[in-house]
Amino acid sequence: MNIPFMAMRKIVAVFSLLLIIISLGSLATKGLKFGLDFTGGTLIEVQYEQAPELDSVRSLLAEGGYSDVTVQNFGSTTDVVVRLGSAFTPTLGDEVLAQLRDNNSVNVELMRSEYVGGQVGEELREQGGLGMLLALAIVMIYVAVRFQFKFSVASVVALAHDVIITLGVFSLFGIEFDLTVLAAILAVIGYSLNDTIVVCDRIRENFRIMRDTTPFDLINESINQTLGRTVITSMTTLFVLLVLFFFGGESIHNFSLALLVGIIIGTYSSIFVAANLLLAQNISREDLVPTPKEEFEDELP
């Protein structure tokens, strides 16, 4: 099987550029919907006598006029944490408890009610952004040393492509961005880099072996040679993430969603974006294999 991936490179380049423009536009106009980890708010922990349905808890809070609410189990199925974007007041915990008791038909007790500061979240947001930039810088240095500078540029641009589009999905659809999503973004960088390195390594090896093949055909052949490994790895990972997404509960819902989007885009970029950028930089055999000295040229096969 020899799929002509590089024959589609212009269409793919336009598609990627369109996705990046949409993502950057959404990030610039709408921004990210930061969770309480970043913005601050009120955290209320309650304990039920019997495990409640979390959807019922959310409905009761919505009926009471509470918006921007996150409801999660905490430690056990009977312990529930309610996160509110509302400003903290000394009586807020009792007010929420009264709403959850639903006319005293439910046995539930208030365990704690406290304010979650946004200052820590602001620092985490800044440090998380710096962490991503640092990760991209280290990747660029590593690939430049391990392979060649053109590979380094292609790999980092492909990683930035994955991060921007993943963030764009969260911005465009107004999905809450919390610390678990930030962790998922960093994991996507690692996963996408691993896929890209596999493809780059095969391209480098083929440049040493396939001496009479044009870079266009060589890169296309290299992608096809690694396609089985890429597809199997991605499908296996996606299967696990789908299970987490549908059955893992609300606490890791956005985490698994970020990984799902990131891995799909990361697999796509490993196949198309990085290789496309190598061709755009006119990668050649001379970039990877030193030119032999004249006295030894005749001895080379």
N, C-alpha and C positions, 0 to 999 in steps of 0.2 A: 504494500500500500504506500502510495506516494502522493500525499495531499499537497496541492500547490498553495501553501500558506502565503508565501511571499508574493504570489500573483495577486493576492487580495490586499496587499499592503497599503495601497492608496485609499481604498474604501475604509479599511480599518483605521488609518490615520485620521480620516475625517470623522469617523464615529467616535474615536477617543477624544479628539479635540472638542467635539460637540458635548460629550459628557463632562469634560473638564470645564468648559465654559458655563454649562448649566450649574455645575456644582459650585464653582467660584461665584457665580451670580447669586445663587441662593445663600451662600455663606456671607456674601457682602451685604445682602439686603435683609435676609431673615435672621442670619446667624444661627447658632446652635441653641437648642432648648436645654440649658444646663439644669441638672438635678440638684437636690438639696446638698449633695456633697460639695458643690461649687458655689451655690447661691446662699445657703443658709435657710433656716426655717424652724419648724417645731417638730420634735419627735415625741410620740406618745406610745407607750407600751401598755397593752391590756392583756389580761389572761381570762380565757373562757373556761367554763366548766367542761364543755364539750367542744370538740373541734368545729369551728364555723366554716361556712363556705365563704371564701374571700370575696367572691363576686357579690354576695349578699351584704358583706361589710361595706364594700364600695358603694353599693346602691343606697344603703342607709345614710352614708356620709353625703352622697350626692343629694339626697332628699333634704338633708339638713343644711344645704347650701355651701358645703365645703368643696372647693375646687382645688385643682393642682394637688391631688392626693395620691400617695403611693401606699399600698397595703401589702404587707409581706408577712409570712410566718417567720418566727424568730426562735430558733432552738427546737421548738416542738410545734405540733399542729394546733395546740391550744393557746400558744403565745403568739400574739399578733402585734406587729409594729406598724403604726400609722405615721407617715411623714406628710406634713402639711407645709405648703408654701406660705401659710398665713403667719403674720407676726405673732410672737409669743406673748401670752398674757397668763397671769397666775391661775385664772379660772378656765383657761382653754381646755385643759385635760378633763375637768369635770363636765364641761359642756359636751365634749366629744363622747365621754362615757355615757352621759344621759341619752345621747342620740343612739348609741350602739345598744343600749338596753332595750330600746324599742318598747316603751311603756312597761318596763320591768318584766317583759316576757323572756328575756335572755339573761342568764347569770354570767356577768362579766365584771371583772375588777380592774381598777386602774393601778398599774405597777409603777409607772414613772411618767413624768411630763417635763421636758426640758428643751432648751433652745440649742439649735445647732448653728454655730457661727459660720458666716461666709468668709471670714478672713483666711481660715485654713484652706477652704476650697479655692480661694483666689490664688494662694501660693501653690497649691497642687496643680491648678490650671497652668500657671506659668512654668512650673517645673516640668509638667507633662509635655508642654510644647517644646521646651528646651531639650527634654529627653529625646523627643522624636527627631529634632534637628541634629542632636549629637549622634544618634543612631545612624542617620543618613550620612553624616560626615565620616563616621568610622567605616561604614560600608564602602563608601567611595575610596577611602584610603586602602582598605583591605583588597578590594577588587583590582585597584590600580597596581598594587604590589603583586597580587596573586596571578593576574592575567595581563591586562594592558589598560592604558588610560581610556581608550575608546570603550572598552567593556565597562569600565568604571562609570563613565558618563551614562551609558545606556542603562545600567543597572539602577543607578540612583534616580534617574528620570522615571523609570518604570515604577520604582517604589513610591516616589512622590505622586505619580499618576494614581496608584492604588489608594493611597491615603486620602488624597483630595476627593476622589469619587466616593469612597466610603463615608467620609465626613459629609459630602454633599447629599447623600441619601438621607442621613439623619437630619440635616438641615431642611431639605426639601419637604420631607414628610412630617416634620415637627416631632421627631422621636426623641425622647429624653436622653441626654448625654450625661452619664455619670462616670464614676471611677472604674466600674467594670467595663464600660465601653472603651475608656482610655486604655485599659489593659489589653482589650481585644485589638485595638489599633496597633499597639506595639507588637502583639503576637502576629498580626497580619504582615508586618514588616519582615519578621523573621521567616514566616512561611513563604512569602513571595520571593524573598531573597534566595532561599534554598532552591526553589524551582528555577529561578533565573540562573543561579550558579551551575546547576546541572546542564542547562542548555548551553551556557557559555563554555563550559568545560568540553562538551562534545564538539562545539564549533572549533575550539582551539586545537583539539586532537585531529579533527578532520582537515584543518589547514596544513597540518604536518604530513598527513597521509595522502589526501586527494589533491595532488599538485597541479593537475591539468583541469580542474573544475573551477568555474567562475564563482566568486563570492555569493552571488545570487543563488545558484544551484546548491552550493555547499551548505549555506545556512538553511535552505529549505530541507535538504537531506538530513541535516543535524536535528532539526526540529522533529522530523518524522521518526528518526531513530530513538528519540527520547519521549515520544508521544505516549507510548504505552505506560511507561513509568509515571508520567505526569497525570494521565487520566486515572490510573488505578489509585494513586495517592490521593488525588483530589476527590474522587468518588467515595473512597473510604472515609475521608475526613468529613465530607459533606453529610454522609449517612449518620455519623455520630452527632454532628451539629443539629441536624434535623430532629433527632430524638431529643436533644437538649432543648431545642426551640419549642417543641410542642408539649413536652412532658417535664421539663426541668423547673417549671414554676416561674413566677414573675421576677424573682430575685436575679435570675441569670437570663431572662428573656432577651433583654437588649444586648447583653454580652454575646449570646449565641447568634443574634441577628447580625451584629457587627462582624463576627467571624464568618458567617455565611456569605455576606456581601463581599467582604475582603478576600476570601479565598476564591470565590468565583471570578472577581476582577483580577486577583493575583495570578490565577491560572491563565486567564486570557492575556494578561500583560506579558507573562513569561513566554508565551507562544508567539505573540504578535508584536507587542510594543518594543521590547528590548532588542529583538532581532531586526525590527524595522529601523530602529535608531542606529544599529551597527551598519546597516546598508547606507543610511543617510550620511554616516561619517566616512563612507568609502573604506571600510575595513578591508584589509588585504593580507595575503600571506606574509608580506614583508613586515607587517606590524607585529607579527608573532614569532616569525622564524628569522633569526639573524642572517644577513646576506653572507654567503661563504666567501672566503678570501680567494683571490684569483688562482693561486697555485694549487688550491684544492678543488676548484670547480669541476675540472675534468674527471676527478675521481668520484664525484657524486653520481648516483644512479639517475 
